[in-house]
Amino acid sequence: MTDIFHTLIARSLQISEGQVERTARLFGEGATIPFISRYRKEMTGGLDEVRIGAIKDQLERLTELAWRKETILSTIEEQGKLSPELRRRIEESWDSVEIEDLYLPYKPKRVTRAEIARKKGLEPLATLILAQKERYLSGRVVSFIKGEVRDAEEALRGARDIIAEWISEDEEVRNVVRQSFARTAVIISKVIKGKEEEGAKYRDYFDFSESLRRIGSHRLLALRRGEAEGILRVSISPDSDSCVDRLKRHFVRGRGEASDEVAAAVDDSFKRLRKPAIETEFANLSKTRADEEAIRVFAENLRQLLLAPPLGQKRVMGIDPGYRTGCKVVCLDAQGNLLHNEAIYPHPPRNEKGKAAAKVAQLVAAYGIEAIAIGNGTASRETEAFVTDIRFDREVRVFVVSENGASVYSASKVAREEFPDYDVTVRGAVSIGRRLMDPLAELVKIDPKSIGVGQYQHDVDQTALKKSLDQTVESCVNLVGVDVNTASSHLLAYVSGLGPALARNIVSYRAEHGPFSSRKELMKVPRMGEKAFEQCAGFLRIPGGANPLDNSAVHPESYPIVERMAKDLGRSVAELIADKELKKRLRLEDYVTDKVGMPTLKDIMEELDKPGRDPRRGIRIFAFDPSVKTIEDLKVGQLLPGIVTNITNFGCFVDIGIKENGLVHISEMANRFVSDPTRVVSIHQHVKVKVIGVDLGRKRVQLSMKGLEE
């Protein structure tokens, strides 16, 4: 069975069967996607994480389909209806739609109109009518008027019900209707009478229609949400007349009473049985495709957010701004530990600006603060202006930080465990400060759906969404690497091969025995076996350890190679790392073995050039236009700086320093056709935009990036 899986996956992904087979074997041995893509390039032929993840997904799908086929075969066999030809077709097919079509006539059914007619003994009449060999039926129908069949019309109606079901279950009929849906289906939405005011946000869809194959995923998900909320009535319909005509040409032969009955059965079969079933099938299929697109965009946005530039280990002040309740201020050390917290009231109604400024200056001096992080929620602009006017005794950089999800974190079990003695306002301010220091380390504590970088995330398949987002977080954590001596258990849990239990064990061991001095010491952690160590070791960093390779992405299994390189040059490993010219004297071909090829050797050399480097960009300070504070300040034609806060498949949203984010539609992103906004912008990117529309009533701002450079 696995051989056919490898063949099918190789064909689907356009890679070799050998690549699939070896990757599948690694999965079977417990390897993770990040480990395989980083440390097993020779085995996979250099497949990236996307291809490796696709192999895993398809293996799971085919395995589930194989189980489904076994169930179908045994069900038909129990009925005594499994012919050799039917068995062959089911066994050879790996198309789930085709398999379900083959199974349909044998699928256990609820009591249908056709089944009731069969129990009345009308199946022979249905067979006779469908044959259409007799022009007149009155003489033949009489013999069926008995028992529960009271008259000729009831007999004919029952026969039509049976014929309609036969037509509906015909494999060719299903494909004809599918083809019609695929070519001509239109999705239509109408507002439910009396729901106009309640559903005002859906008014663009009150009388809407679009080709199903062209509709964007965001519009489809909006329609389905409106339908779920009871605002819209949504339907999908093909060109029914041409579809029915085609079916009649197939089933209706000649003229006469029998042919008329068959024609009526075709109409009934299409309207009552086949069209609703295929409509449901296409609704599910289109929803699945819309989900996949929305999840893809969400995952890409999340990746960009997690890989946002970190400030690094600096002493930071975090400020959660507010008016009536004041601004919560916290001071953190370079490791993110809470040193001090209190509230200040520089804004209305208390307006204690002087007192608040003196307090902030005092805290900056007392705790050696190097940077200030201000949340971008309510009173953010006013707080930023207030802080930047304060004179400090040192250079202090000020940053505005996204606080999406901070409230979710502050009320979570994770936050309560970290800060059991502090309220949610303190926890929220700490989260804002830590996000500046290391966005990745802080955001892994929050459910990705709460971070606010997706659209319709509550409407898509939640299992698929969680799987995609978890894989994205895992990929980002392992790409950056983790300092094993400072990382939280929440961050460690995403490291390849660990998981929550081992992550907690590492933190507990660290608390009891002090910082790890080497990667080898990880083997002393309870339940850390050889396989888990193999999977995680290359992604864990130990700065300042005895072995400089422990702070690099070089895997411990490759240490002997580096040691041999250093020995061949008559130097130590530390000297080899420090001297770029020294490394140029190495001939990598001399270190190729049956297990280690050029891909691994090139990765090692690249890592030795910049051991432990952070792949994330450097952080930049950003400032909004000081003249724009509310939507009323905007004027068409204005050029403004902004920060990309969210990306969808129809454009991106940009924070221009007011409460409402502006939309740059995909058609306004560049002076060229753009099919994928993620190829033009990224989350937190600094951009320049032009105001092209302001709708004060709906609080909507339209922006353009055409002809403007970042």
C-alpha positions in Angstrom: 0.0 0.0 0.0 2.8 2.5 0.9 4.3 2.1 -2.5 1.2 3.3 -4.3 1.1 6.2 -1.7 4.6 7.2 -2.7 3.8 7.0 -6.4 0.7 9.2 -6.0 2.4 11.8 -3.8 5.4 12.0 -6.1 3.2 12.5 -9.1 1.1 15.2 -7.2 4.1 17.1 -6.0 6.3 16.5 -9.1 9.2 15.0 -7.1 10.8 11.6 -7.2 9.3 8.6 -5.5 12.6 8.1 -3.7 12.3 11.5 -2.1 8.8 10.7 -0.9 9.8 7.2 0.3 12.8 8.5 2.3 10.8 11.4 3.8 8.0 9.1 4.8 10.6 6.8 6.4 11.9 9.7 8.5 8.4 10.5 9.6 8.0 6.9 10.6 11.1 7.2 12.8 9.6 10.2 14.6 11.4 13.0 12.8 9.7 16.4 12.6 9.3 18.7 9.6 11.9 21.3 10.8 14.5 18.6 11.6 14.1 16.9 8.3 14.3 20.1 6.3 17.4 21.3 8.2 19.4 18.2 8.9 18.4 15.5 6.4 18.8 17.3 3.1 20.8 14.4 1.6 17.9 12.0 2.3 15.1 14.3 0.9 17.1 15.8 -2.0 16.9 19.2 -0.4 13.1 19.4 0.0 11.9 22.5 1.9 9.4 22.6 4.8 6.4 23.3 2.5 7.1 20.1 0.4 7.9 18.0 3.4 4.7 19.2 5.1 2.7 18.4 1.9 4.1 14.9 1.9 3.0 14.4 5.5 -0.5 15.8 4.8 -1.0 13.6 1.7 0.2 10.5 3.6 -2.4 11.2 6.3 -5.1 11.8 3.7 -4.3 8.6 1.7 -4.2 6.5 4.9 -7.6 7.8 5.9 -8.9 7.1 2.4 -7.5 3.5 2.5 -9.5 2.9 5.7 -12.6 4.3 4.1 -12.2 2.0 1.1 -11.9 -1.0 3.4 -15.2 0.0 5.1 -16.9 0.4 1.8 -15.7 -2.9 0.4 -16.8 -4.8 3.5 -20.2 -3.1 3.5 -20.9 -4.0 -0.1 -19.6 -7.5 0.4 -21.9 -8.1 3.3 -24.8 -7.2 1.0 -23.5 -9.9 -1.5 -23.2 -7.3 -4.2 -19.5 -6.9 -4.5 -18.6 -7.9 -8.1 -15.0 -8.4 -9.2 -15.3 -5.4 -11.5 -16.7 -3.2 -8.7 -13.9 -4.4 -6.3 -11.3 -3.6 -8.9 -12.6 -0.1 -9.5 -12.8 0.8 -5.8 -9.4 -0.7 -5.0 -7.7 1.1 -8.0 -9.3 4.5 -7.3 -7.7 7.1 -5.0 -10.3 9.8 -5.8 -12.6 10.2 -2.8 -15.4 11.6 -5.0 -15.3 8.7 -7.4 -15.2 6.1 -4.6 -18.2 7.6 -2.9 -20.0 7.6 -6.3 -19.3 3.9 -6.7 -20.6 3.3 -3.2 -23.7 5.4 -3.4 -26.1 2.7 -4.8 -25.1 0.3 -2.0 -25.0 2.8 0.8 -27.5 2.1 3.6 -30.3 4.6 3.3 -33.0 6.1 5.4 -36.5 5.3 4.2 -37.0 7.1 0.8 -39.9 7.6 -1.5 -38.3 5.0 -3.8 -37.9 2.5 -1.0 -41.6 2.9 0.0 -42.6 2.3 -3.7 -40.4 -0.9 -3.8 -42.2 -2.2 -0.7 -45.4 -1.7 -2.6 -44.1 -4.0 -5.3 -43.6 -1.3 -8.0 -40.0 -1.9 -9.0 -41.0 -4.2 -11.9 -43.2 -1.4 -13.2 -40.3 1.1 -12.9 -38.0 -1.4 -14.9 -40.7 -1.7 -17.6 -41.2 2.1 -17.9 -37.4 2.8 -18.0 -37.0 0.3 -20.9 -39.5 2.5 -22.9 -40.4 -0.4 -25.2 -44.1 0.1 -24.9 -45.9 3.2 -26.1 -49.0 2.7 -23.9 -48.9 1.8 -20.2 -52.5 1.6 -19.1 -52.8 -2.1 -19.8 -49.6 -2.9 -17.8 -50.3 -0.6 -14.9 -53.5 -2.3 -14.0 -51.8 -5.4 -12.7 -49.9 -3.2 -10.1 -53.1 -1.7 -8.6 -53.4 -3.9 -5.5 -52.6 -3.9 -1.8 -51.4 -0.4 -0.8 -51.5 0.8 -4.4 -55.0 2.3 -4.8 -55.0 3.6 -8.4 -52.9 3.9 -11.6 -51.6 7.4 -10.7 -50.2 6.1 -7.4 -48.6 3.2 -9.2 -47.0 5.5 -11.8 -45.9 8.0 -9.1 -44.2 5.2 -7.2 -42.5 3.9 -10.4 -41.2 7.5 -11.1 -39.8 7.7 -7.6 -37.8 4.5 -8.2 -36.6 5.7 -11.6 -35.6 9.1 -10.1 -33.5 7.4 -7.5 -31.8 5.1 -10.1 -31.0 8.2 -12.2 -29.7 10.0 -9.2 -27.4 7.2 -8.3 -26.1 6.8 -11.8 -22.3 7.6 -11.8 -22.5 9.3 -15.2 -25.5 11.5 -14.1 -23.6 12.7 -11.1 -20.6 13.7 -13.3 -22.9 15.5 -15.8 -24.4 17.6 -13.0 -21.0 18.2 -11.5 -19.7 19.4 -14.9 -22.6 21.8 -15.2 -22.0 23.1 -11.7 -18.3 23.5 -12.4 -18.9 25.4 -15.7 -22.0 27.4 -14.9 -22.8 27.5 -11.2 -23.7 30.9 -9.8 -23.7 31.6 -6.0 -26.7 33.9 -5.1 -27.5 35.6 -1.8 -30.6 37.5 -0.8 -31.4 39.3 2.4 -34.0 37.6 4.6 -37.0 39.8 4.8 -37.0 42.0 8.0 -33.3 41.5 8.6 -32.1 44.5 6.6 -31.3 46.7 9.6 -29.8 44.0 11.8 -27.6 42.8 9.0 -26.5 46.2 7.7 -22.8 45.1 7.6 -23.8 42.6 4.9 -25.7 45.0 2.7 -23.2 44.4 -0.2 -24.7 40.9 -0.3 -28.4 41.7 0.1 -28.9 41.1 -3.7 -25.7 39.4 -4.8 -24.7 36.9 -7.5 -21.3 35.8 -8.8 -19.8 32.9 -10.7 -18.9 30.2 -8.1 -15.6 29.5 -9.8 -14.6 33.2 -9.7 -15.7 34.3 -6.3 -13.0 35.3 -3.9 -12.5 33.4 -0.7 -13.2 36.4 1.5 -16.6 37.0 -0.2 -17.6 33.4 0.1 -16.7 33.3 3.8 -18.6 36.6 4.3 -21.7 35.0 2.6 -21.5 31.9 4.7 -21.2 34.0 7.9 -24.2 36.1 6.9 -26.1 32.8 6.2 -25.0 31.4 9.6 -26.2 34.5 11.4 -29.6 34.3 9.8 -29.2 37.5 7.7 -28.7 36.0 4.2 -30.3 33.2 2.2 -27.5 31.6 0.0 -27.9 29.2 -2.8 -25.8 27.7 -5.6 -27.3 26.9 -8.9 -26.1 25.9 -12.4 -27.7 26.4 -15.7 -30.5 23.9 -14.8 -32.3 23.9 -18.2 -29.3 22.8 -20.2 -28.3 20.3 -17.6 -31.8 18.7 -17.5 -31.9 18.7 -21.4 -28.6 16.8 -21.4 -29.9 14.2 -18.9 -33.1 13.7 -20.9 -31.2 13.1 -24.1 -29.4 10.3 -22.2 -32.4 8.7 -20.6 -35.5 9.5 -22.7 -35.8 7.4 -25.9 -38.6 7.7 -28.5 -42.1 9.0 -27.8 -45.0 7.6 -25.9 -46.4 7.3 -22.4 -43.3 5.5 -21.0 -41.0 8.1 -22.4 -43.1 10.9 -20.8 -42.9 9.1 -17.5 -39.1 8.8 -17.8 -38.9 12.5 -18.7 -40.9 13.4 -15.6 -38.6 11.2 -13.5 -35.6 13.0 -14.9 -37.0 16.4 -13.9 -37.8 15.1 -10.4 -34.5 13.4 -10.0 -32.6 16.5 -10.9 -34.7 19.0 -8.8 -35.4 16.8 -5.7 -32.3 14.5 -5.5 -29.3 15.3 -7.6 -29.2 19.1 -7.7 -29.5 19.5 -3.9 -26.8 16.8 -3.4 -24.4 18.4 -5.8 -25.2 21.8 -4.5 -24.2 20.7 -1.1 -21.1 19.0 -2.5 -20.0 22.2 -4.3 -20.9 24.4 -1.3 -18.6 22.2 0.8 -15.9 22.1 -1.9 -16.0 25.9 -2.4 -16.0 26.4 1.4 -13.0 24.1 1.7 -11.1 26.0 -1.0 -12.0 29.3 0.7 -10.9 28.0 4.0 -7.6 26.8 2.5 -6.9 30.3 1.0 -7.9 32.1 4.2 -5.7 29.8 6.3 -2.8 30.2 3.9 -3.0 34.0 4.2 -3.5 33.8 8.0 -0.4 31.5 8.4 1.7 33.7 6.2 0.7 36.8 8.3 1.4 34.9 11.5 4.8 33.9 10.2 5.7 37.5 9.4 4.4 38.6 12.8 6.4 36.0 14.7 9.5 36.8 12.8 9.2 40.6 13.5 12.4 42.3 14.4 13.4 41.9 18.1 15.0 44.7 20.1 17.0 42.0 22.0 17.9 41.8 25.7 17.5 45.4 26.8 16.0 47.0 29.9 12.5 48.0 28.7 9.6 50.0 30.1 6.2 48.7 28.9 3.2 51.1 28.9 -0.4 50.0 28.4 -2.0 53.4 27.6 -5.5 54.5 28.8 -7.5 57.6 29.8 -9.8 57.2 32.8 -7.9 54.2 34.3 -4.6 55.7 33.5 -1.5 54.2 31.9 -0.1 51.1 33.5 3.7 51.3 33.5 6.1 48.3 34.1 9.9 48.1 34.2 11.6 44.9 33.0 15.1 43.7 33.1 17.0 42.5 30.1 15.6 39.0 30.5 12.0 40.3 30.7 11.6 39.9 34.5 9.2 42.3 36.2 11.1 44.8 38.4 8.4 47.5 39.1 4.9 48.5 38.2 2.6 51.5 38.8 0.0 53.6 37.2 0.3 57.2 35.9 -2.5 59.6 34.7 -1.2 62.0 32.1 -4.5 62.2 30.1 -8.0 63.4 30.8 -9.9 63.3 33.1 -7.0 63.6 35.7 -4.5 65.4 33.5 -1.5 64.8 35.9 1.0 65.3 33.0 3.8 66.9 35.1 3.6 64.4 37.9 3.4 61.5 35.4 6.4 62.8 33.4 8.5 63.1 36.6 7.6 59.6 37.5 8.5 58.1 34.1 11.9 60.0 34.1 12.6 58.7 37.6 11.8 55.1 36.7 14.0 55.3 33.5 16.9 56.5 35.6 16.3 54.1 38.5 16.0 51.0 36.4 18.4 51.9 33.6 15.7 51.8 31.0 17.0 51.6 27.4 13.7 51.6 25.4 10.0 52.2 26.0 7.3 50.1 24.4 3.8 51.7 24.1 0.7 49.6 23.2 -1.1 50.8 20.1 -4.6 50.7 21.6 -6.7 53.5 23.2 -4.7 56.7 24.0 -1.6 55.3 22.2 -0.9 58.4 20.1 -1.4 60.7 23.1 0.9 58.6 25.3 3.6 58.4 22.6 3.5 62.2 22.3 3.6 62.6 26.1 6.6 60.2 26.4 8.7 61.7 23.6 8.4 65.1 25.2 10.1 63.9 28.4 13.8 64.6 28.8 15.7 61.6 30.1 19.2 61.3 31.5 20.1 58.9 28.7 19.1 58.0 25.2 15.8 56.1 25.3 14.2 54.8 22.1 10.4 54.8 22.0 8.4 52.2 20.0 4.7 51.7 19.5 3.9 48.0 19.7 0.9 46.0 18.6 -1.1 44.9 21.6 -3.4 42.5 19.7 -4.0 39.5 22.0 -2.4 41.2 25.0 -5.7 41.1 26.9 -6.2 37.5 26.0 -2.7 36.7 27.4 -3.2 38.8 30.5 -6.4 36.8 31.5 -4.9 33.4 30.5 -3.7 30.5 32.7 -0.2 31.1 31.4 -0.2 34.7 32.6 -1.7 33.7 36.0 1.0 31.2 36.4 3.7 33.7 35.5 2.3 36.6 37.6 -0.1 35.1 40.3 0.2 38.3 42.5 -0.6 40.8 39.8 -3.8 41.9 38.0 -4.5 41.8 34.3 -3.4 45.4 33.7 0.1 44.6 34.9 0.3 41.4 32.9 -0.8 43.2 29.8 1.8 45.9 30.2 4.5 43.2 30.7 3.4 41.5 27.5 3.7 44.8 25.6 7.2 45.3 26.9 8.3 41.8 26.2 6.9 41.9 22.6 9.4 44.7 21.9 12.3 42.6 23.3 11.4 39.4 21.5 8.0 39.1 19.6 8.4 35.4 19.0 9.1 34.4 22.6 6.1 36.4 23.8 3.5 35.7 21.1 3.9 31.9 21.4 2.0 32.2 24.7 -1.1 33.5 22.9 -3.6 31.6 20.8 -2.6 32.6 17.2 -6.3 33.3 16.4 -6.3 36.1 19.0 -3.3 37.9 17.5 -5.5 39.6 14.9 -3.6 38.9 11.7 -6.3 36.9 9.8 -9.8 37.2 8.4 -12.8 35.1 9.1 -10.6 32.9 11.4 -13.7 31.8 13.3 -15.5 30.7 10.1 -12.9 28.4 8.7 -12.3 24.7 9.5 -10.9 25.1 13.1 -9.0 21.8 13.0 -7.2 22.7 9.7 -6.6 26.2 11.0 -5.0 25.0 14.3 -2.8 22.5 12.4 -1.6 25.2 10.0 -0.9 27.8 12.7 0.8 25.3 15.0 3.1 24.2 12.1 3.8 27.9 11.4 4.7 28.6 15.0 6.9 25.5 15.1 8.6 26.5 11.9 9.4 30.0 13.1 10.7 28.9 16.5 13.0 26.4 15.0 14.2 28.8 12.3 15.3 31.4 14.9 16.5 28.9 17.5 16.0 29.0 21.3 18.3 30.0 24.1 17.7 26.9 26.4 18.8 28.9 29.5 16.3 31.7 29.2 13.4 30.3 27.2 10.0 29.8 28.8 8.4 26.4 28.7 5.8 27.8 26.2 8.6 28.6 23.8 10.5 25.4 24.3 7.3 23.4 23.7 7.5 24.3 20.0 11.1 23.2 19.6 11.4 20.1 17.3 11.1 16.9 19.3 10.1 18.5 22.7 6.5 19.2 23.4 4.9 20.6 26.6 6.0 17.8 29.0 9.7 17.8 28.0 9.7 21.6 27.9 8.5 21.8 31.5 11.1 19.2 32.5 13.9 21.3 30.9 12.7 24.4 32.9 12.5 22.4 36.1 15.9 20.9 35.6 17.3 24.4 34.9 15.7 25.8 38.0 17.2 23.1 40.2 20.7 22.7 38.7 21.3 26.1 37.2 22.0 27.0 33.5 23.0 24.3 31.1 26.7 24.4 30.3 26.4 22.2 27.2 23.9 20.6 24.8 25.2 17.2 26.1 23.8 18.1 29.5 20.3 18.0 28.1 20.5 14.2 28.2 20.2 14.5 32.0 16.8 16.0 31.8 14.1 13.5 32.8 12.5 11.7 29.9 15.0 13.1 27.4 15.7 10.1 25.2 18.2 9.8 22.3 15.5 10.4 19.6 14.1 13.6 21.4 17.7 14.9 21.8 18.4 14.2 18.1 15.4 16.2 17.1 15.8 19.2 19.4 19.6 19.7 20.0 20.3 21.6 16.8 17.6 24.2 17.6 18.7 24.9 21.2 21.4 27.4 21.8 23.8 27.7 24.8 25.5 31.1 24.6 28.8 31.3 26.5 29.2 27.5 26.8 32.5 25.7 26.7 31.9 24.5 23.2 31.2 27.4 20.8 29.3 25.0 18.5 26.6 24.7 21.2 25.5 28.3 20.3 25.2 27.5 16.7 22.8 25.6 14.4 25.5 22.9 13.8 23.9 19.7 15.0 25.9 17.7 17.6 26.0 14.8 15.2 28.2 17.0 13.0 30.6 18.2 15.7 33.2 15.5 14.7 33.2 17.0 11.2 34.0 20.5 12.4 36.6 19.1 14.9 38.3 17.3 12.1 38.3 20.5 9.9 39.9 22.4 12.8 42.4 19.6 13.4 43.4 19.5 9.7 44.2 23.2 9.9 46.0 22.8 13.2 43.6 25.1 15.0 40.9 24.9 17.6 37.2 25.0 16.8 36.9 28.5 18.3 39.8 29.7 16.1 38.2 28.1 13.0 34.9 30.0 13.7 36.7 33.3 14.4 38.9 33.3 11.2 37.0 33.6 7.9 40.2 33.3 5.9 41.0 30.1 7.7 37.8 28.5 6.5 38.5 29.3 2.9 41.5 26.9 3.0 39.1 23.9 3.5 38.1 21.7 0.6 34.6 20.5 1.5 34.9 17.5 -0.9 37.4 16.0 1.6 34.7 15.7 4.2 32.0 14.0 2.1 30.9 10.6 3.4 28.1 8.2 2.7 26.0 10.0 5.3 27.2 13.6 5.0 27.0 15.3 1.6 27.6 18.8 0.3 24.3 20.2 1.4 25.1 19.5 5.1 28.7 20.7 4.7 27.6 24.0 3.1 25.1 24.5 5.9 27.9 23.9 8.4 30.2 26.4 6.7 27.5 29.0 6.5 26.8 28.6 10.2 30.5 28.8 11.1 30.6 32.2 9.4 27.8 33.6 11.7 27.3 31.2 14.6 24.0 31.7 16.4 22.9 34.5 14.1 19.3 35.6 14.3 17.6 35.5 10.9 15.2 38.3 11.8 15.6 41.8 10.5 16.9 44.7 12.6 14.3 46.8 14.4 13.4 50.3 13.1 11.7 53.2 14.9 8.5 54.5 13.2 6.6 57.8 13.5 3.1 58.6 12.3 2.2 61.9 10.8 1.7 64.2 13.8 -1.1 66.2 12.1 -3.4 63.1 11.8 -5.1 61.9 14.9 -8.7 61.1 13.9 -10.5 60.1 10.7 -11.8 63.7 10.5 -8.2 64.9 10.0 -7.9 62.9 6.7 -8.1 64.5 3.3 -8.1 62.8 -0.1 -4.7 63.1 -1.7 -2.7 63.1 1.6 0.5 61.1 1.7 1.0 59.4 5.0 3.4 56.9 6.6 1.8 53.7 7.9 2.4 50.2 9.2 0.8 47.1 7.6 -1.3 45.5 10.3 -3.1 42.7 8.4 -3.1 41.1 5.0 -6.0 39.5 3.2 -6.3 38.1 -0.3 -8.1 41.3 -1.4 -5.5 43.7 0.0 -3.9 44.9 3.2 -4.9 47.0 6.2 -2.6 49.9 7.2 -2.4 51.7 10.6 -2.0 55.4 9.8 -2.2 56.6 13.4 -6.0 56.8 13.8 -8.5 54.4 15.4 -9.6 53.0 11.9 -7.1 51.1 9.8 -7.2 52.0 6.2 -7.6 49.5 3.3 -5.2 49.3 0.4 -7.2 47.2 -2.1 -5.2 44.7 -4.1 -5.8 46.9 -7.2 -4.1 49.8 -5.4 -1.0 48.0 -4.2 1.2 48.6 -7.2 1.4 49.8 -10.8 1.1 46.3 -12.0 -1.3 43.3 -11.6 -1.0 41.8 -8.1 -2.4 38.3 -7.6 -1.1 37.8 -4.0 -0.7 40.7 -1.6 1.8 38.8 0.5 4.3 39.2 -2.4 4.0 42.9 -2.1 3.8 43.7 1.6 4.5 42.0 4.9 3.1 42.4 8.5 4.6 45.4 10.3 6.2 46.7 7.1 6.6 50.5 7.1 4.8 51.9 4.0 3.9 55.2 2.4 0.2 55.5 1.4 -2.1 58.0 -0.3 -5.6 58.7 1.0 -8.0 58.1 -1.9 -11.3 57.8 -0.1 -12.9 58.6 3.3 -16.3 57.4 4.3 -17.1 59.1 7.7 -20.5 57.4 8.0 -19.1 53.8 7.7 -15.7 54.8 9.3 -13.8 53.4 6.3 -10.6 54.7 4.8 -9.4 53.8 1.3 -5.7 54.0 0.6 -3.3 53.5 -2.3 0.3 52.5 -2.6 0.6 53.0 -6.4 3.8 54.8 -7.3 4.9 55.3 -3.7 8.1 53.8 -2.4 8.5 52.4 1.1 
